Amino acid sequence: MIAVTLAIQLLLMNFIGIFARKTGIVDKAGTTQVTNLLMQICLPCLIFYSISNATEFSMDALINFAIVILIATLAVVIGLVVGQGFFLANKKTGKARIQRYGLIFSHFSFMGIPVIEALFGSMGTFYYAFFLIPVRLAYYGLSEPLMTPPELKGAKKSIGDLLKKTFLTPQMIAVFLGVIFWVLGWKLPAAINYCVKSLNTITSPLALLVCGMVIAEYDFKKLLHLEYFILPILRTVAMPALFFGVSRLLLMVGVDSLLCNMFVVYGALPTASLLPVYAVKYDPDPENQLHAAGVSMISVFLSAITVPIWYLLLG
């Protein structure tokens, strides 16, 4: 029943976002502003609240924290290997770059957080905040080199710039503050806690609305090309199947079932939300830009069906 409800919720919230954007209730500038609000304020509040209030500090939780970091790193490595394989098999074309990027990075934030929260509750969100640390590190560090055509690549950025870009974001700062409060058992004053809790509550539905608003920026007729279905099927069917197989091995060596199941659901998420944005930013070829927009839109709608199915398969 949870899976069916989730599928309906994902589709409805996305369609409401699309409706709001298509009818002009929210314009393009409004979508950008809501996205900034979500990224800079709401998501950090959700992350902080999830970590600081999910459970009392214990050695078991600390061990799982370390394990989830390792699992997330494994998820990134699997994505890199599979993505690079497809890139080489498709002769390093512009579309191959898009396929590679889409297989490496999923829609881990705006779509991932609401899904994890709906399926696994507060404990799932708690561990997912840690899970995203290696994912964000790879995401911020690799997006530009992976999406930029070889002839347009400039000077490599330093490790210091990468670390600054990764760890000084509001989301990562929220992780560190949340861990401090969690370990020390600190609590926010009642008035501040109410504000943080309220923002935590609205984050998931707002994130799904933003997904719909972003999708609505594109002409659906141009994006429903048969070729654009290849990556979404790989992303939402083949990748989670691979993650599912790895998760069963992790279960056999004693990894917590919650972490294993979260690993599979992460693998079933649609392509990264910024794939079309990065295609426009780094690749001047309009055909590649349209391809990125098409696979992004289709994978979001497809994942609304496949994610609940994968959850059911997890038992």
C-alpha atoms as one frame of an Amber mdcrd trajectory, in Angstrom:
protein
   0.000   0.000   0.000   2.891   2.360   0.782   4.303   1.829  -2.709   0.969
   2.558  -4.424   0.439   5.665  -2.315   3.956   6.851  -3.106   3.435   6.422
  -6.859   0.229   8.476  -6.723   1.859  11.146  -4.558   4.875  11.514  -6.842
   2.754  11.866  -9.958   0.214  14.229  -8.370   2.807  16.550  -6.842   4.772
  16.686 -10.090   1.616  17.424 -12.082   0.612  20.165  -9.642   4.041  21.750
 -10.167   3.641  21.440 -13.938   0.156  22.981 -13.729   1.414  25.885 -11.618
   4.162  26.655 -14.122   2.176  26.085 -17.330  -0.737  28.266 -16.171   1.541
  31.095 -15.050   0.776  30.798 -11.343   4.542  30.572 -11.036   6.736  32.091
 -13.748  10.308  31.118 -14.660  11.779  33.614 -12.214   9.447  32.267  -9.538
  10.663  28.711 -10.171  14.246  29.865  -9.697  13.348  31.716  -6.496  11.455
  28.751  -5.038  14.368  26.486  -5.939  16.783  28.819  -4.144  14.502  28.889
  -1.087  14.410  25.111  -1.111  18.176  24.677  -1.526  19.358  27.422   0.833
  16.808  27.201   3.670  14.332  24.314   3.553  16.698  21.443   2.702  19.279
  22.455   5.337  16.493  22.574   7.936  15.290  19.109   6.919  18.825  17.713
   7.076  19.581  19.294  10.455  16.268  18.240  11.983  16.533  14.675  10.647
  20.011  14.143  12.072  19.595  15.911  15.414  16.185  14.379  16.256  16.124
  10.933  14.647  17.649   8.820  17.401  19.817   9.035  20.481  23.536   8.823
  19.896  24.859   5.267  20.211  27.760   3.174  18.975  25.418   1.171  16.738
  24.217   4.351  15.064  27.813   5.559  14.734  28.844   2.272  13.091  25.916
   2.534  10.667  26.983   6.109   9.939  30.402   4.814   8.811  28.816   1.963
   6.851  26.434   4.280   5.007  29.367   6.458   3.921  31.055   3.369   2.483
  27.855   2.234   0.756  27.366   5.678  -0.785  30.945   5.618  -2.043  30.242
   2.198  -3.549  27.146   3.641  -5.269  29.240   6.396  -6.847  31.926   3.929
  -7.968  29.336   1.619  -9.554  27.839   4.585 -11.386  31.253   5.687 -12.625
  32.167   2.213 -13.904  28.829   1.599 -15.636  28.598   5.145 -16.980  32.132
   5.110 -18.355  31.452   1.728 -19.958  28.463   3.122 -21.847  30.436   6.235
 -22.762  33.221   4.194 -24.363  30.789   1.772 -26.028  28.997   4.705 -27.666
  32.222   6.187 -29.100  32.481   9.154 -26.702  29.792  11.200 -28.458  27.861
  14.092 -26.937  24.884  11.839 -26.277  27.249   9.323 -24.704  28.382  12.034
 -22.261  24.754  12.570 -21.276  24.218   8.835 -20.816  27.349   8.567 -18.688
  26.332  11.450 -16.466  22.762  10.180 -16.133  23.972   6.747 -15.043  26.418
   8.152 -12.501  24.180  10.728 -10.819  20.556  10.389  -9.830  17.927  12.929
  -8.785  19.213  12.496  -5.227  17.942  15.715  -3.663  14.545  17.051  -4.814
  13.245  13.581  -5.678  15.448  11.446  -3.449  14.699  13.072  -0.096  10.873
  12.926  -0.401  11.053   9.313  -1.593  13.400   8.174   1.186  11.295   9.985
   3.790   8.067   8.422   2.507   9.463   4.879   2.366  11.798   4.743   5.362
  10.639   7.498   7.716  12.830   9.603   9.971  15.571   6.980  10.338  15.844
   6.668   6.586  16.174  10.441   6.218  18.732  10.447   9.037  21.027   7.975
   7.264  20.318   9.433   3.825  21.776  12.768   4.949  25.093  10.953   5.572
  24.699   8.908   2.390  24.713  12.092   0.326  28.124  13.273   1.577  30.190
  11.173  -0.903  27.504  11.656  -3.558  27.680  15.452  -3.279  31.478  15.370
  -3.264  31.510  13.488  -6.582  28.622  15.555  -7.966  30.274  18.928  -7.411
  33.691  17.701  -8.471  32.846  15.727 -11.588  29.854  17.459 -13.200  31.835
  19.992 -15.212  34.565  17.644 -16.556  32.048  14.896 -17.346  29.679  17.165
 -19.277  32.180  19.402 -21.081  33.281  18.381 -24.610  37.048  17.618 -24.709
  37.804  20.578 -26.971  36.200  23.027 -24.514  37.801  21.855 -21.294  39.756
  24.514 -19.432  42.164  24.383 -16.520  41.512  21.839 -13.794  40.231  23.191
 -10.504  42.233  22.648  -7.339  41.302  20.225  -4.590  40.836  23.233  -2.303
  38.220  24.741  -4.626  36.408  21.404  -4.813  36.351  20.967  -1.035  35.186
  24.548  -0.549  32.397  24.121  -3.083  31.307  20.859  -1.468  31.612  21.394
   2.267  30.667  25.063   2.549  27.176  24.600   1.100  24.162  25.124   3.409
  23.270  21.427   3.115  26.699  20.205   4.214  26.912  22.765   7.019  23.530
  21.448   8.200  24.998  17.916   8.265  27.928  18.995  10.450  25.731  21.007
  12.835  23.234  18.151  13.015  25.988  15.692  13.925  27.252  17.999  16.699
  23.766  18.302  18.202  23.184  14.548  17.784  26.429  13.478  19.464  26.194
  15.990  22.320  22.458  15.588  22.826  21.815  19.305  22.429  18.377  20.694
  21.625  17.386  23.966  20.032  15.298  26.485  22.006  11.577  25.766  21.587
  10.805  28.732  19.295  13.752  28.025  16.955  13.005  24.299  16.971   9.413
  25.033  15.923  10.638  27.031  12.917  13.144  24.353  11.888  10.561  21.595
  12.338   7.990  23.524  10.270  10.451  24.085   7.425  11.420  20.407   7.639
   7.753  19.483   7.176   7.221  21.503   3.984  10.473  20.516   2.290   9.426
  17.216   0.690   6.190  18.438  -0.930   7.882  21.657  -2.023  10.725  19.672
  -3.606   8.273  17.600  -5.644   6.454  20.744  -6.766   9.776  22.190  -7.943
  10.423  18.990  -9.944   7.173  19.611 -11.792   7.923  23.308 -12.325  11.290
  22.487 -13.866   9.802  19.837 -16.163   7.168  22.337 -17.306   9.875  24.555
 -18.805  10.142  22.159 -21.769   7.924  21.426 -24.746   6.609  17.921 -24.033
   6.001  17.098 -27.702   9.662  17.663 -28.578  10.858  15.586 -25.641   8.790
  12.446 -26.262  11.293  10.972 -28.713  11.807   7.204 -28.669  15.571   7.655
 -28.386  15.122   9.582 -25.146  13.652   6.520 -23.394  16.927   4.562 -23.437
  18.668   6.338 -20.555  15.534   6.543 -18.341  15.048   2.778 -18.677  18.701
   2.149 -17.862  18.525   4.579 -14.940  15.278   3.330 -13.357  15.352  -0.374
 -14.291  18.872  -1.609 -15.066  20.768   0.389 -12.430  18.503  -0.550  -9.500
  18.666  -4.180 -10.660  22.445  -3.975 -10.330  22.156  -2.216  -6.974  19.649
  -4.855  -5.845  22.146  -7.626  -6.544  24.896  -5.802  -4.642  22.509  -5.106
  -1.739  21.795  -8.820  -1.300  25.545  -9.382  -0.930  25.704  -6.574   1.632
  22.869  -8.205   3.579  24.796 -11.484   3.626  27.750  -9.806   5.353  25.510
  -8.277   8.017  24.764  -4.758   6.758  21.529  -3.304   8.181  18.545  -3.999
   5.892  17.454  -0.336   6.062  20.792   0.762   4.596  20.669  -1.936   1.912
  17.123  -1.045   0.884  17.941   2.659   0.827  20.893   1.826  -1.440  18.551
   0.151  -3.953  15.992   2.971  -3.902  18.768   5.508  -4.467  19.801   3.498
  -7.532  16.216   3.628  -8.846  15.902   7.424  -8.732  15.653   9.341 -12.041
  18.566  11.145 -13.662  20.064  14.154 -11.895  17.818  17.213 -11.923  20.596
  19.484 -13.197  21.476  17.301 -16.198  19.647  19.623 -18.662  21.117  22.685
 -16.928  24.664  21.343 -17.180  24.074  20.356 -20.813  23.136  23.952 -21.612
  25.976  25.342 -19.505  28.827  23.156 -20.732  27.775  21.752 -24.134  26.949
  24.208 -26.981  25.316  21.523 -29.157  21.508  22.180 -29.113  20.767  18.565
 -30.046  22.608  17.339 -26.962  20.797  19.921 -24.833  17.413  18.689 -26.087
  18.484  15.093 -25.490  19.370  15.920 -21.878  16.013  17.618 -21.314  14.143
  14.672 -22.831  15.795  11.959 -20.782  15.428  14.052 -17.627  11.678  14.536
 -18.050  10.934  10.942 -19.044  13.007   9.471 -16.218  11.098  11.493 -13.594
   7.740  10.172 -14.766   9.077   6.637 -15.228  10.591   6.594 -11.730   7.202
   7.402 -10.206   6.224   3.894 -11.326   9.501   1.995 -11.004  10.592   3.246
  -7.547   7.457   1.841  -5.837   7.910  -1.427  -7.734  11.501  -1.754  -6.542
  10.347  -1.013  -2.993   7.830  -3.847  -3.237  10.546  -6.196  -4.495  12.624
  -5.389  -1.431   9.957  -7.095   0.653
